[in-house]
Amino acid sequence: MSSYLRTMKESVSGDPNAVFVFLCNFEVERRWAQNYTGLPGPQVSGSDETVQRLEELGALLGAEGDYLLLRSPLDPGFRAYAEGLGLAPPTELVPENFPEGASTSAAVLGSPVLLDRLRALGRAGAHLMPMGTSADEQKIAEITGLRLAGADADRAEKVNSKIYSRRITEQLGLRTIPGACCESVDELARALDTGLAAAPAVIVKEAYGVSGRGLIVLRGRTQADRLLRMVRRRAERTGSDRLDVVVEHFLPKRADLNYQFTVGRDGGVHFDFVKEALTENGIHKGHLMPSRLDREQIADLEKTSLALGRRLFEDGFFGVVGVDALLGEDSLVYPVLEINARLNMSSYQGRATEALSRPGGVVLAKHYPLRLERPLTFTEIHEALQGFHRTGTEDTGILLTCFATVNAQAAAATGPFDGRLYTLLFAPDRERLGKLDHGVTERLDALTARKGNPR
């Protein structure tokens, strides 16, 4: 078992050898958001199939003795591929009943045979490790006897709000991006007035928005007034002026950052890592490791982690915490854009990165978009990337980390559909990393063109 996973297990369970049942519920933010009022406009209903299939990332986090709850079994070729690299996935557990449109958690709750299997694991002392805990995951733990490897649903929901993040950042005296928390239409109006008087643009973020959803950049008074008209019309229509958003100045930056720490059951805080987060219009695109922060800047984040972790523990939370931060053009680190008190995309990279990276090397976590006319098999993708795969002897190469997202949209498609291939790229330096990335892109372009799949 990797030291990364052992440390995580010891922190949240007290036992570095604990058996975990992983449930990678990437849609959890939507569940937490149900009781809050965000920005006006079309709301996403249900859960995007590609987002749900990201649960397969857990295959390379859990150890061979762990378990992984999935919508459907891993592709046999993908499992064999991981095993061949010394990254044997956990045992798969699949609900026997899966209603259309249901989340994996909901399907588990409606599958008596699987629940009996989980009860046996609960009696043996196993822990349930969801990406984040909502009411469904807490119910699974309660009815199976699995010990929840983190805080309960109410505490998890509370501390994952961007309003909570901003308030405790201010209370702890940490460097904070100028802005305000808004829980009414009038508070939003005042925050926009103040923000646009001091900055050319502001960002408005929903309390539970994620990966670009529920986020808008307002560049000037005209755009701000348009938003205010929309929220006021909605308030008149619904009879409620409630709002749950944060307004912040739009700061020029050198880099987005993501760092992780773990708050133990005993209140101890362990700093795990810091990475550069690659984003585009607020949408997550990947991570670059190591970050280009200097030792002093990293030490500041370690100190911040300790302060945040202690405060979270005071509020009843323990578990894995990811924090988004920003390195400004002035080289100042703004240590808290938002707190994600749950596992994050970067959390699932730890075991593989530890096993396959080399001292002094660089790693890029990236997904490649694919425009497909038909589903691709794992073998087709694997063969198309021959010569680029990471092995035990090569310093440069690619690791495929999630295959299920490639064909996630195929079943519902009536024509071409979009897929994603999630990967980790390893190289001795950034120059060779760039060449590897370029080579992989060309091979995938050729594959989709050859198979009648224009990207």
PyMOL commands that set and color helices and strands:
alter all, ss='L'
color gray80, all
select helices_A, chain A and resi 3-13+28-33+49-60+76-84+104-109+112-123+135-144+153-159+162-171+185-198+221-238+295-314+345-356+378-384+430-450
alter helices_A, ss='H'
color red, helices_A
select strands_A, chain A and resi 20-23+67-69+91-93+127-130+147-148+179-184+202-206+215-218+242-249+253-263+269-280+283-289+319-328+333-340+362-372+397-402+417-427
alter strands_A, ss='S'
color yellow, strands_A
deselect
rebuild
show_as cartoon
